[in-house]
Structure formats: C-alpha cells, structure tokens
C-alpha cells in the first residue's frame, strides 16, 4: 500500500488514491477540491501545504522525509514521503504530487 495524491497550486487535492482516503477517513471523491487543512486539520494541513509550496517554488523534488500521522482509526502510521512538482505545458510548476 502507498499513499498517492496530486494537488493544484493552491494545495487542493486533484486526486487521492483510495488507500490514502481510507486512512484519512474520507473518500477520493470527497477529498477532491479540499486542502490538507480541510481534510487533516489545521496544524498538520498547514505543514503539508508549506511543503507543497516549497516543491512548487523550487521546481525540485523534496527527497524522502519521515512523517507520522494518526489515521481515522487512531493508529499512528509512519511514512517515508517525497513530493515532486507537477509542471504545466509552459514549464512552470502548477501543482505537486506526493507519494
């Protein structure tokens, strides 16, 4: 199992796979258009949005980093996460993918 998502330039989910949605207590469809803060709470969501901005502004991947988060079931999970900018046809970063 892996968490996979893509977000736009405002850190709103464009896609969230079903594994991630299940852990976060939502569905892929319900996550689309929402920010990490709306899905996960302000503190964690703001941290994630800041990392998304860093990947987009730098135009470079953020290499694997460790993070932990309690899922909807209360179990704390630990991940190695990476973020990569998504580029539009004009070559500018327009979003970010997280794995």
LOSESE-308937 format. One line per field, with one value per residue: residue number from 1; residue in three letters; x, y, z of N, C-alpha, C, CB in turn. Coordinates in nm, 2 decimals. Glycine has a CB too. Layout:
k: [NUM;...];
r: [ALA;...];
neast: [X;...];
nnorth: [Y;...];
nup: [Z;...];
caeast: [X;...];
canorth: [Y;...];
caup: [Z;...];
ceast: [X;...];
cnorth: [Y;...];
cup: [Z;...];
cbeast: [X;...];
cbnorth: [Y;...];
cbup: [Z;...];
END
This chain:
k: [1;2;3;4;5;6;7;8;9;10;11;12;13;14;15;16;17;18;19;20;21;22;23;24;25;26;27;28;29;30;31;32;33;34;35;36;37;38;39;40;41;42;43;44;45;46;47;48;49;50;51;52;53;54;55;56;57;58;59;60;61;62;63;64;65;66;67;68;69;70;71;72;73;74;75;76;77;78;79;80;81;82;83;84;85;86;87;88;89;90;91;92;93;94;95;96;97;98;99];
r: [UNK;UNK;UNK;UNK;UNK;UNK;UNK;UNK;UNK;UNK;UNK;UNK;UNK;UNK;UNK;UNK;UNK;UNK;UNK;UNK;UNK;UNK;UNK;UNK;UNK;UNK;UNK;UNK;UNK;UNK;UNK;UNK;UNK;UNK;UNK;UNK;UNK;UNK;UNK;UNK;UNK;UNK;UNK;UNK;UNK;UNK;UNK;UNK;UNK;UNK;UNK;UNK;UNK;UNK;UNK;UNK;UNK;UNK;UNK;UNK;UNK;UNK;UNK;UNK;UNK;UNK;UNK;UNK;UNK;UNK;UNK;UNK;UNK;UNK;UNK;UNK;UNK;UNK;UNK;UNK;UNK;UNK;UNK;UNK;UNK;UNK;UNK;UNK;UNK;UNK;UNK;UNK;UNK;UNK;UNK;UNK;UNK;UNK;UNK];
neast: [0.08;0.04;0.05;-0.08;-0.11;-0.22;-0.20;-0.32;-0.20;-0.28;-0.28;-0.49;-0.66;-0.64;-0.64;-0.67;-0.56;-0.74;-0.64;-0.51;-0.73;-0.89;-0.74;-0.74;-1.00;-1.19;-1.32;-1.19;-1.33;-1.46;-1.24;-1.13;-1.07;-1.05;-0.84;-0.53;-0.55;-0.83;-0.89;-0.73;-0.70;-0.59;-0.32;-0.15;-0.22;-0.14;0.13;0.18;0.09;0.28;0.51;0.43;0.42;0.69;0.81;0.68;0.77;1.05;1.08;1.19;1.22;1.13;1.32;1.29;1.14;1.07;0.75;0.47;0.14;-0.18;-0.43;-0.78;-0.87;-0.73;-0.48;-0.14;0.06;0.36;0.56;0.77;0.81;0.78;0.78;0.70;0.73;0.46;0.46;0.33;0.23;0.37;0.60;0.62;0.58;0.28;0.15;0.16;0.28;0.25;0.40];
nnorth: [-0.12;0.22;0.57;0.81;1.11;1.41;1.76;2.09;2.42;2.57;2.39;2.22;1.91;1.72;1.46;1.17;0.86;0.55;0.41;0.61;0.78;0.61;0.58;0.84;0.87;0.94;0.97;0.92;1.09;1.27;1.41;1.56;1.88;1.99;2.12;2.01;2.10;2.11;1.85;1.71;1.87;2.18;2.22;2.01;2.01;2.27;2.25;2.05;2.19;2.39;2.25;2.16;2.40;2.47;2.27;2.34;2.61;2.59;2.41;2.17;1.83;1.72;1.53;1.20;1.21;1.16;1.11;1.12;1.03;1.02;0.80;0.79;0.58;0.60;0.48;0.54;0.61;0.56;0.71;0.73;1.00;1.17;1.46;1.59;1.84;1.93;2.00;2.24;2.28;2.51;2.49;2.57;2.52;2.38;2.24;1.97;1.64;1.38;1.11];
nup: [0.00;-0.07;-0.03;-0.25;-0.41;-0.58;-0.61;-0.67;-0.75;-0.53;-0.33;-0.33;-0.33;-0.63;-0.69;-0.50;-0.38;-0.31;-0.09;0.07;0.12;0.27;0.50;0.60;0.65;0.46;0.13;-0.20;-0.38;-0.22;-0.12;-0.33;-0.44;-0.19;0.07;0.24;0.51;0.54;0.52;0.71;0.94;1.08;1.19;1.09;0.83;0.74;0.76;0.56;0.34;0.33;0.26;0.01;-0.13;-0.12;-0.28;-0.53;-0.56;-0.57;-0.78;-0.76;-0.65;-0.32;-0.13;0.01;0.33;0.68;0.83;1.05;1.12;1.28;1.17;1.07;1.22;1.45;1.47;1.47;1.19;1.02;0.77;0.48;0.28;-0.03;-0.23;-0.55;-0.79;-1.02;-1.36;-1.59;-1.94;-2.01;-1.87;-1.61;-1.26;-1.15;-0.97;-0.73;-0.67;-0.44;-0.28];
caeast: [0.00;0.11;-0.03;-0.05;-0.21;-0.18;-0.27;-0.30;-0.11;-0.34;-0.27;-0.62;-0.65;-0.69;-0.65;-0.62;-0.59;-0.83;-0.57;-0.49;-0.86;-0.94;-0.66;-0.78;-1.14;-1.27;-1.32;-1.12;-1.42;-1.48;-1.11;-1.10;-1.11;-1.02;-0.70;-0.49;-0.61;-0.97;-0.91;-0.65;-0.68;-0.51;-0.18;-0.09;-0.25;-0.06;0.27;0.18;0.08;0.41;0.60;0.38;0.47;0.84;0.83;0.64;0.85;1.19;1.08;1.26;1.16;1.17;1.36;1.22;1.14;0.98;0.64;0.38;0.01;-0.28;-0.54;-0.91;-0.89;-0.65;-0.35;-0.04;0.13;0.49;0.58;0.87;0.73;0.85;0.70;0.76;0.64;0.40;0.48;0.23;0.29;0.46;0.72;0.60;0.52;0.14;0.10;0.26;0.24;0.30;0.40];
canorth: [0.00;0.35;0.69;0.88;1.22;1.52;1.88;2.20;2.53;2.62;2.28;2.15;1.77;1.69;1.32;1.10;0.72;0.50;0.38;0.73;0.83;0.53;0.61;0.97;0.87;1.01;0.90;1.00;1.19;1.38;1.48;1.64;2.02;2.03;2.13;1.92;2.15;2.08;1.70;1.66;1.96;2.30;2.22;1.92;2.06;2.39;2.19;1.99;2.30;2.46;2.16;2.16;2.53;2.46;2.19;2.41;2.73;2.55;2.34;2.05;1.73;1.72;1.39;1.13;1.26;1.08;1.18;1.03;1.09;0.92;0.78;0.80;0.47;0.63;0.42;0.63;0.54;0.63;0.70;0.80;1.07;1.25;1.55;1.63;1.94;1.89;2.11;2.26;2.29;2.63;2.46;2.63;2.43;2.41;2.15;1.88;1.50;1.33;0.96];
caup: [0.00;-0.08;-0.04;-0.37;-0.44;-0.66;-0.57;-0.76;-0.70;-0.41;-0.24;-0.32;-0.39;-0.76;-0.69;-0.38;-0.41;-0.21;0.03;0.15;0.16;0.37;0.62;0.64;0.69;0.36;0.00;-0.30;-0.44;-0.12;-0.09;-0.44;-0.42;-0.05;0.11;0.35;0.64;0.55;0.54;0.82;1.05;1.05;1.21;1.00;0.69;0.71;0.74;0.43;0.23;0.32;0.18;-0.13;-0.19;-0.14;-0.41;-0.65;-0.58;-0.60;-0.90;-0.74;-0.56;-0.19;-0.12;0.12;0.47;0.76;0.89;1.12;1.13;1.32;1.08;1.12;1.32;1.57;1.46;1.41;1.09;0.99;0.62;0.40;0.19;-0.12;-0.31;-0.67;-0.86;-1.15;-1.45;-1.70;-2.07;-2.01;-1.80;-1.48;-1.16;-1.14;-0.87;-0.67;-0.64;-0.31;-0.26];
ceast: [0.09;0.01;0.01;-0.16;-0.14;-0.26;-0.23;-0.21;-0.16;-0.34;-0.41;-0.60;-0.71;-0.72;-0.60;-0.65;-0.67;-0.76;-0.55;-0.63;-0.91;-0.87;-0.71;-0.93;-1.23;-1.28;-1.24;-1.20;-1.44;-1.36;-1.09;-1.16;-1.09;-0.87;-0.66;-0.55;-0.75;-0.99;-0.84;-0.64;-0.58;-0.36;-0.10;-0.11;-0.17;0.09;0.28;0.17;0.21;0.51;0.56;0.43;0.62;0.87;0.80;0.73;0.99;1.19;1.16;1.19;1.21;1.20;1.28;1.24;1.04;0.87;0.55;0.25;-0.09;-0.39;-0.67;-0.94;-0.81;-0.51;-0.25;0.05;0.26;0.52;0.71;0.80;0.82;0.75;0.77;0.67;0.58;0.41;0.37;0.31;0.39;0.59;0.72;0.54;0.37;0.07;0.21;0.20;0.32;0.29;0.46];
cnorth: [0.13;0.46;0.77;0.99;1.33;1.64;1.99;2.31;2.59;2.50;2.21;2.01;1.77;1.54;1.27;0.95;0.67;0.46;0.50;0.78;0.74;0.56;0.74;0.98;0.95;0.92;0.98;1.11;1.30;1.46;1.59;1.78;2.08;2.04;2.03;1.97;2.11;1.93;1.65;1.75;2.07;2.28;2.13;1.97;2.18;2.34;2.13;2.09;2.37;2.38;2.16;2.29;2.53;2.38;2.27;2.54;2.70;2.48;2.21;1.95;1.75;1.57;1.33;1.19;1.17;1.17;1.07;1.11;0.98;0.92;0.80;0.69;0.49;0.57;0.52;0.55;0.63;0.61;0.77;0.87;1.15;1.34;1.59;1.74;1.88;2.02;2.12;2.27;2.41;2.61;2.51;2.52;2.47;2.33;2.07;1.74;1.46;1.18;0.93];
cup: [0.00;-0.09;-0.16;-0.39;-0.52;-0.62;-0.67;-0.69;-0.57;-0.30;-0.22;-0.39;-0.53;-0.77;-0.55;-0.40;-0.29;-0.08;0.12;0.20;0.28;0.51;0.68;0.67;0.59;0.24;-0.10;-0.36;-0.34;-0.09;-0.21;-0.42;-0.28;-0.02;0.22;0.49;0.65;0.57;0.67;0.94;1.02;1.07;1.11;0.86;0.65;0.69;0.60;0.32;0.22;0.24;0.04;-0.20;-0.21;-0.26;-0.53;-0.67;-0.62;-0.74;-0.89;-0.64;-0.42;-0.16;0.00;0.26;0.55;0.82;0.96;1.13;1.18;1.21;1.15;1.23;1.44;1.57;1.40;1.31;1.06;0.84;0.59;0.29;0.10;-0.20;-0.44;-0.74;-0.99;-1.24;-1.56;-1.83;-2.09;-1.93;-1.65;-1.39;-1.14;-1.03;-0.81;-0.65;-0.52;-0.31;-0.13];
cbeast: [-0.09;0.21;-0.02;-0.05;-0.26;-0.19;-0.23;-0.44;-0.10;-0.48;-0.21;-0.74;-0.70;-0.59;-0.57;-0.68;-0.46;-0.91;-0.43;-0.42;-0.96;-0.92;-0.51;-0.75;-1.16;-1.21;-1.47;-1.07;-1.55;-1.53;-1.00;-1.16;-1.25;-1.09;-0.67;-0.34;-0.59;-1.04;-0.84;-0.51;-0.65;-0.56;-0.16;-0.14;-0.40;-0.06;0.31;0.07;-0.04;0.47;0.60;0.23;0.44;0.90;0.75;0.50;0.85;1.24;1.14;1.40;1.19;1.06;1.51;1.26;1.11;1.06;0.56;0.43;-0.04;-0.34;-0.53;-1.01;-0.85;-0.72;-0.35;0.06;0.05;0.61;0.47;0.99;0.63;0.94;0.66;0.79;0.72;0.25;0.61;0.15;0.18;0.38;0.84;0.53;0.60;0.07;-0.02;0.31;0.28;0.23;0.48];
cbnorth: [0.00;0.35;0.78;0.79;1.28;1.50;1.92;2.27;2.64;2.68;2.32;2.23;1.67;1.73;1.25;1.16;0.64;0.38;0.32;0.84;0.82;0.38;0.62;1.07;0.93;1.15;0.87;0.91;1.13;1.32;1.39;1.59;2.04;1.93;2.28;1.91;2.30;2.12;1.63;1.63;1.88;2.41;2.16;1.77;2.10;2.49;2.09;1.89;2.39;2.49;2.02;2.16;2.65;2.39;2.06;2.46;2.81;2.46;2.42;2.08;1.59;1.78;1.37;0.99;1.41;1.01;1.27;0.99;1.15;0.95;0.65;0.79;0.34;0.58;0.29;0.69;0.52;0.58;0.77;0.71;1.17;1.17;1.67;1.51;2.07;1.84;2.11;2.39;2.30;2.75;2.52;2.76;2.42;2.40;2.07;1.94;1.41;1.39;0.89];
cbup: [0.12;-0.21;0.09;-0.50;-0.31;-0.82;-0.42;-0.80;-0.80;-0.43;-0.11;-0.39;-0.30;-0.87;-0.81;-0.25;-0.42;-0.27;0.00;0.07;0.04;0.34;0.59;0.54;0.82;0.32;-0.05;-0.42;-0.48;0.02;-0.08;-0.57;-0.45;0.05;0.16;0.36;0.64;0.42;0.42;0.77;1.18;1.14;1.36;1.02;0.68;0.82;0.85;0.42;0.27;0.46;0.24;-0.13;-0.09;-0.01;-0.40;-0.63;-0.45;-0.49;-1.01;-0.68;-0.61;-0.09;-0.10;0.12;0.48;0.87;0.79;1.26;1.00;1.46;1.01;1.01;1.25;1.69;1.38;1.53;0.96;1.08;0.54;0.35;0.26;-0.22;-0.23;-0.77;-0.89;-1.13;-1.51;-1.68;-2.18;-1.96;-1.87;-1.47;-1.03;-1.27;-0.92;-0.53;-0.76;-0.19;-0.39];
END
